[in-house]
Amino acid sequence: MAAPASLYRIRIKGRLGATALSAFPSMSCELMRSETVLTGWLEDQAAVFGVLAQIEGLGLQLLELRQIQASPRLPELAGDRPPDRV
């Protein structure tokens, strides 16, 4: 069973231009004063490593990679059931 997609936020040093941003078509972009923040859903660990490879290949400096939301899990599968009452 494949892991569900998760929402990630990636901070990169510097303000990326249109050409560099085109390497991340599935992610939204927010340009800050001295950094670029990419946000988007990544399907699995391979997709995360793919984005990291793009960042490295472009010679960009990664400041932060953060998983900010996982797809909802079924409580009975995640062990999140409330305790049984006696």
Gaussian input, Z-matrix of N, CA and C with variables (Angstrom, degrees):
# hf/3-21g

backbone

0 1
 N
 C     1     B1
 C     2     B2     1     A1
 N     3     B3     2     A2     1     D1
 C     4     B4     3     A3     2     D2
 C     5     B5     4     A4     3     D3
 N     6     B6     5     A5     4     D4
 C     7     B7     6     A6     5     D5
 C     8     B8     7     A7     6     D6
 N     9     B9     8     A8     7     D7
 C    10    B10     9     A9     8     D8
 C    11    B11    10    A10     9     D9
 N    12    B12    11    A11    10    D10
 C    13    B13    12    A12    11    D11
 C    14    B14    13    A13    12    D12
 N    15    B15    14    A14    13    D13
 C    16    B16    15    A15    14    D14
 C    17    B17    16    A16    15    D15
 N    18    B18    17    A17    16    D16
 C    19    B19    18    A18    17    D17
 C    20    B20    19    A19    18    D18
 N    21    B21    20    A20    19    D19
 C    22    B22    21    A21    20    D20
 C    23    B23    22    A22    21    D21
 N    24    B24    23    A23    22    D22
 C    25    B25    24    A24    23    D23
 C    26    B26    25    A25    24    D24
 N    27    B27    26    A26    25    D25
 C    28    B28    27    A27    26    D26
 C    29    B29    28    A28    27    D27
 N    30    B30    29    A29    28    D28
 C    31    B31    30    A30    29    D29
 C    32    B32    31    A31    30    D30
 N    33    B33    32    A32    31    D31
 C    34    B34    33    A33    32    D32
 C    35    B35    34    A34    33    D33
 N    36    B36    35    A35    34    D34
 C    37    B37    36    A36    35    D35
 C    38    B38    37    A37    36    D36
 N    39    B39    38    A38    37    D37
 C    40    B40    39    A39    38    D38
 C    41    B41    40    A40    39    D39
 N    42    B42    41    A41    40    D40
 C    43    B43    42    A42    41    D41
 C    44    B44    43    A43    42    D42
 N    45    B45    44    A44    43    D43
 C    46    B46    45    A45    44    D44
 C    47    B47    46    A46    45    D45
 N    48    B48    47    A47    46    D46
 C    49    B49    48    A48    47    D47
 C    50    B50    49    A49    48    D48
 N    51    B51    50    A50    49    D49
 C    52    B52    51    A51    50    D50
 C    53    B53    52    A52    51    D51
 N    54    B54    53    A53    52    D52
 C    55    B55    54    A54    53    D53
 C    56    B56    55    A55    54    D54
 N    57    B57    56    A56    55    D55
 C    58    B58    57    A57    56    D56
 C    59    B59    58    A58    57    D57
 N    60    B60    59    A59    58    D58
 C    61    B61    60    A60    59    D59
 C    62    B62    61    A61    60    D60
 N    63    B63    62    A62    61    D61
 C    64    B64    63    A63    62    D62
 C    65    B65    64    A64    63    D63
 N    66    B66    65    A65    64    D64
 C    67    B67    66    A66    65    D65
 C    68    B68    67    A67    66    D66
 N    69    B69    68    A68    67    D67
 C    70    B70    69    A69    68    D68
 C    71    B71    70    A70    69    D69
 N    72    B72    71    A71    70    D70
 C    73    B73    72    A72    71    D71
 C    74    B74    73    A73    72    D72
 N    75    B75    74    A74    73    D73
 C    76    B76    75    A75    74    D74
 C    77    B77    76    A76    75    D75
 N    78    B78    77    A77    76    D76
 C    79    B79    78    A78    77    D77
 C    80    B80    79    A79    78    D78
 N    81    B81    80    A80    79    D79
 C    82    B82    81    A81    80    D80
 C    83    B83    82    A82    81    D81
 N    84    B84    83    A83    82    D82
 C    85    B85    84    A84    83    D83
 C    86    B86    85    A85    84    D84
 N    87    B87    86    A86    85    D85
 C    88    B88    87    A87    86    D86
 C    89    B89    88    A88    87    D87
 N    90    B90    89    A89    88    D88
 C    91    B91    90    A90    89    D89
 C    92    B92    91    A91    90    D90
 N    93    B93    92    A92    91    D91
 C    94    B94    93    A93    92    D92
 C    95    B95    94    A94    93    D93
 N    96    B96    95    A95    94    D94
 C    97    B97    96    A96    95    D95
 C    98    B98    97    A97    96    D96
 N    99    B99    98    A98    97    D97
 C   100   B100    99    A99    98    D98
 C   101   B101   100   A100    99    D99
 N   102   B102   101   A101   100   D100
 C   103   B103   102   A102   101   D101
 C   104   B104   103   A103   102   D102
 N   105   B105   104   A104   103   D103
 C   106   B106   105   A105   104   D104
 C   107   B107   106   A106   105   D105
 N   108   B108   107   A107   106   D106
 C   109   B109   108   A108   107   D107
 C   110   B110   109   A109   108   D108
 N   111   B111   110   A110   109   D109
 C   112   B112   111   A111   110   D110
 C   113   B113   112   A112   111   D111
 N   114   B114   113   A113   112   D112
 C   115   B115   114   A114   113   D113
 C   116   B116   115   A115   114   D114
 N   117   B117   116   A116   115   D115
 C   118   B118   117   A117   116   D116
 C   119   B119   118   A118   117   D117
 N   120   B120   119   A119   118   D118
 C   121   B121   120   A120   119   D119
 C   122   B122   121   A121   120   D120
 N   123   B123   122   A122   121   D121
 C   124   B124   123   A123   122   D122
 C   125   B125   124   A124   123   D123
 N   126   B126   125   A125   124   D124
 C   127   B127   126   A126   125   D125
 C   128   B128   127   A127   126   D126
 N   129   B129   128   A128   127   D127
 C   130   B130   129   A129   128   D128
 C   131   B131   130   A130   129   D129
 N   132   B132   131   A131   130   D130
 C   133   B133   132   A132   131   D131
 C   134   B134   133   A133   132   D132
 N   135   B135   134   A134   133   D133
 C   136   B136   135   A135   134   D134
 C   137   B137   136   A136   135   D135
 N   138   B138   137   A137   136   D136
 C   139   B139   138   A138   137   D137
 C   140   B140   139   A139   138   D138
 N   141   B141   140   A140   139   D139
 C   142   B142   141   A141   140   D140
 C   143   B143   142   A142   141   D141
 N   144   B144   143   A143   142   D142
 C   145   B145   144   A144   143   D143
 C   146   B146   145   A145   144   D144
 N   147   B147   146   A146   145   D145
 C   148   B148   147   A147   146   D146
 C   149   B149   148   A148   147   D147
 N   150   B150   149   A149   148   D148
 C   151   B151   150   A150   149   D149
 C   152   B152   151   A151   150   D150
 N   153   B153   152   A152   151   D151
 C   154   B154   153   A153   152   D152
 C   155   B155   154   A154   153   D153
 N   156   B156   155   A155   154   D154
 C   157   B157   156   A156   155   D155
 C   158   B158   157   A157   156   D156
 N   159   B159   158   A158   157   D157
 C   160   B160   159   A159   158   D158
 C   161   B161   160   A160   159   D159
 N   162   B162   161   A161   160   D160
 C   163   B163   162   A162   161   D161
 C   164   B164   163   A163   162   D162
 N   165   B165   164   A164   163   D163
 C   166   B166   165   A165   164   D164
 C   167   B167   166   A166   165   D165
 N   168   B168   167   A167   166   D166
 C   169   B169   168   A168   167   D167
 C   170   B170   169   A169   168   D168
 N   171   B171   170   A170   169   D169
 C   172   B172   171   A171   170   D170
 C   173   B173   172   A172   171   D171
 N   174   B174   173   A173   172   D172
 C   175   B175   174   A174   173   D173
 C   176   B176   175   A175   174   D174
 N   177   B177   176   A176   175   D175
 C   178   B178   177   A177   176   D176
 C   179   B179   178   A178   177   D177
 N   180   B180   179   A179   178   D178
 C   181   B181   180   A180   179   D179
 C   182   B182   181   A181   180   D180
 N   183   B183   182   A182   181   D181
 C   184   B184   183   A183   182   D182
 C   185   B185   184   A184   183   D183
 N   186   B186   185   A185   184   D184
 C   187   B187   186   A186   185   D185
 C   188   B188   187   A187   186   D186
 N   189   B189   188   A188   187   D187
 C   190   B190   189   A189   188   D188
 C   191   B191   190   A190   189   D189
 N   192   B192   191   A191   190   D190
 C   193   B193   192   A192   191   D191
 C   194   B194   193   A193   192   D192
 N   195   B195   194   A194   193   D193
 C   196   B196   195   A195   194   D194
 C   197   B197   196   A196   195   D195
 N   198   B198   197   A197   196   D196
 C   199   B199   198   A198   197   D197
 C   200   B200   199   A199   198   D198
 N   201   B201   200   A200   199   D199
 C   202   B202   201   A201   200   D200
 C   203   B203   202   A202   201   D201
 N   204   B204   203   A203   202   D202
 C   205   B205   204   A204   203   D203
 C   206   B206   205   A205   204   D204
 N   207   B207   206   A206   205   D205
 C   208   B208   207   A207   206   D206
 C   209   B209   208   A208   207   D207
 N   210   B210   209   A209   208   D208
 C   211   B211   210   A210   209   D209
 C   212   B212   211   A211   210   D210
 N   213   B213   212   A212   211   D211
 C   214   B214   213   A213   212   D212
 C   215   B215   214   A214   213   D213
 N   216   B216   215   A215   214   D214
 C   217   B217   216   A216   215   D215
 C   218   B218   217   A217   216   D216
 N   219   B219   218   A218   217   D217
 C   220   B220   219   A219   218   D218
 C   221   B221   220   A220   219   D219
 N   222   B222   221   A221   220   D220
 C   223   B223   222   A222   221   D221
 C   224   B224   223   A223   222   D222
 N   225   B225   224   A224   223   D223
 C   226   B226   225   A225   224   D224
 C   227   B227   226   A226   225   D225
 N   228   B228   227   A227   226   D226
 C   229   B229   228   A228   227   D227
 C   230   B230   229   A229   228   D228
 N   231   B231   230   A230   229   D229
 C   232   B232   231   A231   230   D230
 C   233   B233   232   A232   231   D231
 N   234   B234   233   A233   232   D232
 C   235   B235   234   A234   233   D233
 C   236   B236   235   A235   234   D234
 N   237   B237   236   A236   235   D235
 C   238   B238   237   A237   236   D236
 C   239   B239   238   A238   237   D237
 N   240   B240   239   A239   238   D238
 C   241   B241   240   A240   239   D239
 C   242   B242   241   A241   240   D240
 N   243   B243   242   A242   241   D241
 C   244   B244   243   A243   242   D242
 C   245   B245   244   A244   243   D243
 N   246   B246   245   A245   244   D244
 C   247   B247   246   A246   245   D245
 C   248   B248   247   A247   246   D246
 N   249   B249   248   A248   247   D247
 C   250   B250   249   A249   248   D248
 C   251   B251   250   A250   249   D249
 N   252   B252   251   A251   250   D250
 C   253   B253   252   A252   251   D251
 C   254   B254   253   A253   252   D252
 N   255   B255   254   A254   253   D253
 C   256   B256   255   A255   254   D254
 C   257   B257   256   A256   255   D255

   B1=1.4496
   B2=1.5291
   B3=1.2996
   B4=1.4615
   B5=1.5233
   B6=1.3133
   B7=1.4589
   B8=1.5266
   B9=1.3316
   B10=1.4591
   B11=1.5310
   B12=1.3125
   B13=1.4661
   B14=1.5223
   B15=1.3182
   B16=1.4594
   B17=1.5195
   B18=1.3179
   B19=1.4553
   B20=1.5258
   B21=1.3291
   B22=1.4667
   B23=1.5187
   B24=1.3337
   B25=1.4635
   B26=1.5230
   B27=1.3254
   B28=1.4591
   B29=1.5195
   B30=1.3238
   B31=1.4612
   B32=1.5189
   B33=1.3172
   B34=1.4588
   B35=1.5285
   B36=1.3241
   B37=1.4593
   B38=1.5241
   B39=1.3251
   B40=1.4585
   B41=1.5248
   B42=1.3051
   B43=1.4728
   B44=1.5232
   B45=1.3296
   B46=1.4625
   B47=1.5159
   B48=1.3208
   B49=1.4584
   B50=1.5186
   B51=1.3140
   B52=1.4669
   B53=1.5223
   B54=1.3166
   B55=1.4683
   B56=1.5218
   B57=1.3290
   B58=1.4667
   B59=1.5248
   B60=1.3201
   B61=1.4673
   B62=1.5241
   B63=1.3253
   B64=1.4608
   B65=1.5337
   B66=1.3340
   B67=1.4636
   B68=1.5228
   B69=1.3309
   B70=1.4711
   B71=1.5374
   B72=1.3252
   B73=1.4656
   B74=1.5196
   B75=1.3274
   B76=1.4629
   B77=1.5239
   B78=1.3225
   B79=1.4619
   B80=1.5185
   B81=1.3306
   B82=1.4626
   B83=1.5260
   B84=1.3072
   B85=1.4583
   B86=1.5230
   B87=1.3183
   B88=1.4615
   B89=1.5235
   B90=1.3201
   B91=1.4674
   B92=1.5199
   B93=1.3210
   B94=1.4558
   B95=1.5330
   B96=1.3117
   B97=1.4596
   B98=1.5298
   B99=1.3297
   B100=1.4652
   B101=1.5299
   B102=1.3219
   B103=1.4562
   B104=1.5238
   B105=1.3125
   B106=1.4563
   B107=1.5174
   B108=1.3223
   B109=1.4597
   B110=1.5209
   B111=1.3273
   B112=1.4568
   B113=1.5203
   B114=1.3172
   B115=1.4586
   B116=1.5173
   B117=1.3374
   B118=1.4574
   B119=1.5112
   B120=1.3293
   B121=1.4535
   B122=1.5201
   B123=1.3080
   B124=1.4571
   B125=1.5235
   B126=1.3162
   B127=1.4645
   B128=1.5214
   B129=1.3226
   B130=1.4641
   B131=1.5253
   B132=1.3350
   B133=1.4575
   B134=1.5250
   B135=1.3288
   B136=1.4660
   B137=1.5309
   B138=1.3132
   B139=1.4635
   B140=1.5300
   B141=1.3325
   B142=1.4739
   B143=1.5259
   B144=1.3406
   B145=1.4560
   B146=1.5269
   B147=1.3256
   B148=1.4565
   B149=1.5151
   B150=1.3312
   B151=1.4667
   B152=1.5234
   B153=1.3295
   B154=1.4708
   B155=1.5279
   B156=1.3266
   B157=1.4675
   B158=1.5238
   B159=1.3359
   B160=1.4673
   B161=1.5272
   B162=1.3304
   B163=1.4658
   B164=1.5275
   B165=1.3221
   B166=1.4665
   B167=1.5228
   B168=1.3283
   B169=1.4598
   B170=1.5172
   B171=1.3142
   B172=1.4618
   B173=1.5283
   B174=1.3378
   B175=1.4610
   B176=1.5188
   B177=1.3238
   B178=1.4573
   B179=1.5188
   B180=1.3287
   B181=1.4633
   B182=1.5211
   B183=1.3336
   B184=1.4593
   B185=1.5186
   B186=1.3328
   B187=1.4608
   B188=1.5246
   B189=1.3431
   B190=1.4641
   B191=1.5195
   B192=1.3127
   B193=1.4631
   B194=1.5083
   B195=1.3340
   B196=1.4601
   B197=1.5188
   B198=1.3205
   B199=1.4581
   B200=1.5224
   B201=1.3262
   B202=1.4632
   B203=1.5185
   B204=1.3329
   B205=1.4546
   B206=1.5176
   B207=1.3095
   B208=1.4588
   B209=1.5119
   B210=1.3091
   B211=1.4594
   B212=1.5195
   B213=1.3183
   B214=1.4638
   B215=1.5246
   B216=1.3320
   B217=1.4563
   B218=1.5233
   B219=1.2869
   B220=1.4598
   B221=1.5235
   B222=1.3308
   B223=1.4638
   B224=1.5224
   B225=1.3343
   B226=1.4550
   B227=1.5278
   B228=1.3204
   B229=1.4665
   B230=1.5233
   B231=1.2943
   B232=1.4642
   B233=1.5197
   B234=1.3162
   B235=1.4569
   B236=1.5035
   B237=1.3299
   B238=1.4560
   B239=1.5209
   B240=1.3137
   B241=1.4614
   B242=1.5113
   B243=1.3217
   B244=1.4722
   B245=1.5284
   B246=1.3339
   B247=1.4520
   B248=1.5225
   B249=1.3455
   B250=1.4684
   B251=1.5130
   B252=1.3214
   B253=1.4687
   B254=1.5232
   B255=1.2970
   B256=1.4682
   B257=1.5041
   A1=109.32
   A2=117.23
   A3=122.22
   A4=110.16
   A5=115.39
   A6=120.80
   A7=108.76
   A8=117.18
   A9=119.58
   A10=111.52
   A11=115.14
   A12=120.67
   A13=110.06
   A14=115.30
   A15=121.47
   A16=109.49
   A17=115.63
   A18=121.91
   A19=108.70
   A20=115.83
   A21=121.48
   A22=110.85
   A23=114.29
   A24=121.92
   A25=106.89
   A26=115.98
   A27=121.87
   A28=108.37
   A29=116.16
   A30=121.33
   A31=109.30
   A32=115.90
   A33=123.11
   A34=108.43
   A35=116.32
   A36=120.71
   A37=109.71
   A38=115.70
   A39=121.98
   A40=112.26
   A41=114.50
   A42=121.17
   A43=108.19
   A44=115.63
   A45=119.89
   A46=110.83
   A47=115.42
   A48=121.55
   A49=110.40
   A50=115.81
   A51=122.21
   A52=112.79
   A53=117.18
   A54=120.42
   A55=110.86
   A56=117.74
   A57=120.91
   A58=110.84
   A59=117.49
   A60=120.52
   A61=112.10
   A62=117.14
   A63=119.72
   A64=111.88
   A65=118.09
   A66=121.87
   A67=112.07
   A68=116.72
   A69=121.97
   A70=109.98
   A71=118.01
   A72=120.61
   A73=114.77
   A74=118.19
   A75=119.44
   A76=112.87
   A77=116.93
   A78=119.99
   A79=110.64
   A80=115.06
   A81=119.26
   A82=108.08
   A83=115.72
   A84=121.38
   A85=110.37
   A86=114.82
   A87=120.96
   A88=106.85
   A89=116.81
   A90=121.32
   A91=108.90
   A92=114.90
   A93=121.26
   A94=107.33
   A95=116.74
   A96=120.67
   A97=111.73
   A98=117.36
   A99=119.57
   A100=112.69
   A101=116.54
   A102=119.68
   A103=110.90
   A104=114.36
   A105=122.34
   A106=107.67
   A107=116.61
   A108=121.34
   A109=108.00
   A110=115.90
   A111=122.46
   A112=107.86
   A113=116.59
   A114=121.47
   A115=108.42
   A116=115.63
   A117=118.34
   A118=112.54
   A119=114.60
   A120=122.22
   A121=109.13
   A122=116.30
   A123=122.19
   A124=107.55
   A125=115.36
   A126=121.72
   A127=114.77
   A128=116.27
   A129=118.86
   A130=109.00
   A131=115.25
   A132=120.06
   A133=111.72
   A134=117.07
   A135=120.18
   A136=110.44
   A137=117.88
   A138=121.28
   A139=110.93
   A140=116.87
   A141=120.86
   A142=109.35
   A143=116.32
   A144=119.36
   A145=111.71
   A146=117.59
   A147=120.70
   A148=112.09
   A149=116.60
   A150=120.53
   A151=109.88
   A152=117.06
   A153=119.73
   A154=111.10
   A155=117.14
   A156=120.84
   A157=111.04
   A158=117.15
   A159=120.73
   A160=110.60
   A161=115.87
   A162=120.78
   A163=109.83
   A164=116.38
   A165=120.41
   A166=111.06
   A167=117.09
   A168=121.36
   A169=113.22
   A170=116.55
   A171=120.85
   A172=112.40
   A173=116.20
   A174=119.82
   A175=113.38
   A176=117.04
   A177=121.26
   A178=110.23
   A179=115.96
   A180=120.59
   A181=109.61
   A182=115.61
   A183=122.22
   A184=109.27
   A185=116.89
   A186=121.61
   A187=111.29
   A188=116.34
   A189=119.64
   A190=109.96
   A191=114.89
   A192=122.46
   A193=105.47
   A194=116.58
   A195=119.96
   A196=110.80
   A197=115.68
   A198=120.66
   A199=105.91
   A200=116.75
   A201=118.80
   A202=112.98
   A203=117.74
   A204=119.56
   A205=109.08
   A206=114.10
   A207=119.50
   A208=107.91
   A209=116.40
   A210=119.51
   A211=108.82
   A212=116.78
   A213=119.52
   A214=110.89
   A215=115.05
   A216=121.18
   A217=108.86
   A218=115.33
   A219=119.64
   A220=107.79
   A221=119.06
   A222=121.02
   A223=113.25
   A224=117.25
   A225=117.86
   A226=112.41
   A227=117.26
   A228=120.42
   A229=111.51
   A230=116.97
   A231=120.74
   A232=112.59
   A233=118.38
   A234=119.82
   A235=112.67
   A236=117.44
   A237=122.03
   A238=112.29
   A239=117.32
   A240=120.39
   A241=109.95
   A242=116.34
   A243=118.07
   A244=108.71
   A245=117.99
   A246=120.14
   A247=110.76
   A248=114.23
   A249=119.25
   A250=109.68
   A251=116.29
   A252=120.61
   A253=108.58
   A254=115.45
   A255=120.87
   A256=110.14
   D1=126.02
   D2=-177.88
   D3=-74.79
   D4=146.43
   D5=177.00
   D6=-70.75
   D7=145.42
   D8=179.33
   D9=-71.33
   D10=158.15
   D11=177.82
   D12=-64.30
   D13=154.26
   D14=178.23
   D15=-132.01
   D16=153.03
   D17=178.10
   D18=-89.77
   D19=129.67
   D20=-177.80
   D21=-122.68
   D22=150.21
   D23=171.85
   D24=-121.02
   D25=128.23
   D26=-176.75
   D27=-124.52
   D28=120.48
   D29=177.83
   D30=-100.84
   D31=130.92
   D32=-178.71
   D33=-124.77
   D34=137.22
   D35=179.70
   D36=-68.75
   D37=133.37
   D38=177.78
   D39=93.57
   D40=164.53
   D41=178.52
   D42=-97.21
   D43=113.99
   D44=-178.97
   D45=-76.55
   D46=141.36
   D47=175.78
   D48=-86.34
   D49=178.56
   D50=-176.69
   D51=-59.30
   D52=-38.58
   D53=-178.85
   D54=-64.68
   D55=-48.17
   D56=178.99
   D57=-65.39
   D58=-38.99
   D59=179.78
   D60=-65.56
   D61=-26.59
   D62=179.73
   D63=-66.10
   D64=-13.87
   D65=176.15
   D66=-75.78
   D67=-9.33
   D68=-177.38
   D69=-127.79
   D70=61.43
   D71=-172.46
   D72=-65.74
   D73=-24.27
   D74=-177.17
   D75=-90.54
   D76=3.22
   D77=-176.87
   D78=-115.46
   D79=144.67
   D80=174.70
   D81=-85.07
   D82=156.47
   D83=-172.97
   D84=-125.79
   D85=138.96
   D86=172.73
   D87=-129.48
   D88=119.72
   D89=179.53
   D90=-90.81
   D91=121.39
   D92=177.93
   D93=-100.63
   D94=-174.46
   D95=-178.02
   D96=-59.59
   D97=-48.39
   D98=-175.74
   D99=-130.29
   D100=18.29
   D101=179.32
   D102=-154.63
   D103=166.44
   D104=176.93
   D105=-118.79
   D106=134.70
   D107=178.38
   D108=-114.49
   D109=121.36
   D110=176.72
   D111=-104.36
   D112=136.13
   D113=179.39
   D114=-133.57
   D115=134.59
   D116=177.97
   D117=-179.63
   D118=164.88
   D119=178.11
   D120=-82.65
   D121=129.83
   D122=175.79
   D123=-116.95
   D124=131.11
   D125=-170.11
   D126=-66.16
   D127=-36.96
   D128=-174.84
   D129=-163.07
   D130=-176.12
   D131=-178.03
   D132=-63.25
   D133=-34.57
   D134=178.45
   D135=-62.63
   D136=-38.28
   D137=178.18
   D138=-66.19
   D139=-39.05
   D140=177.28
   D141=-61.43
   D142=-48.13
   D143=179.89
   D144=-65.80
   D145=-30.36
   D146=175.90
   D147=-64.08
   D148=-43.41
   D149=177.60
   D150=-65.37
   D151=-41.78
   D152=177.95
   D153=-62.04
   D154=-38.19
   D155=177.42
   D156=-64.63
   D157=-38.49
   D158=176.69
   D159=-62.68
   D160=-43.90
   D161=179.52
   D162=-60.71
   D163=-47.00
   D164=179.50
   D165=-64.93
   D166=-43.07
   D167=-179.04
   D168=-62.34
   D169=-30.23
   D170=178.25
   D171=-86.35
   D172=-2.17
   D173=179.73
   D174=72.72
   D175=27.20
   D176=-178.70
   D177=-89.09
   D178=155.51
   D179=178.99
   D180=-100.39
   D181=114.80
   D182=178.18
   D183=-76.06
   D184=126.31
   D185=177.14
   D186=-97.67
   D187=-38.08
   D188=-176.52
   D189=-160.84
   D190=140.47
   D191=170.69
   D192=-126.76
   D193=120.51
   D194=-175.82
   D195=-135.53
   D196=130.02
   D197=171.43
   D198=-81.88
   D199=116.70
   D200=-175.21
   D201=-103.26
   D202=-15.39
   D203=175.85
   D204=-162.35
   D205=127.90
   D206=173.40
   D207=-93.65
   D208=157.71
   D209=174.54
   D210=-62.51
   D211=148.89
   D212=179.77
   D213=-58.02
   D214=141.08
   D215=178.32
   D216=-106.81
   D217=154.93
   D218=173.96
   D219=-75.61
   D220=126.80
   D221=-176.23
   D222=-56.37
   D223=-38.03
   D224=-177.65
   D225=-69.41
   D226=-21.50
   D227=177.31
   D228=-88.23
   D229=-24.86
   D230=-173.72
   D231=-95.32
   D232=-3.58
   D233=-177.91
   D234=74.35
   D235=23.57
   D236=-177.44
   D237=-97.92
   D238=20.47
   D239=-179.65
   D240=-70.42
   D241=145.13
   D242=174.65
   D243=-67.61
   D244=154.40
   D245=-179.67
   D246=-64.82
   D247=150.62
   D248=177.10
   D249=-69.68
   D250=141.99
   D251=177.88
   D252=-89.71
   D253=143.83
   D254=179.60
   D255=-101.01

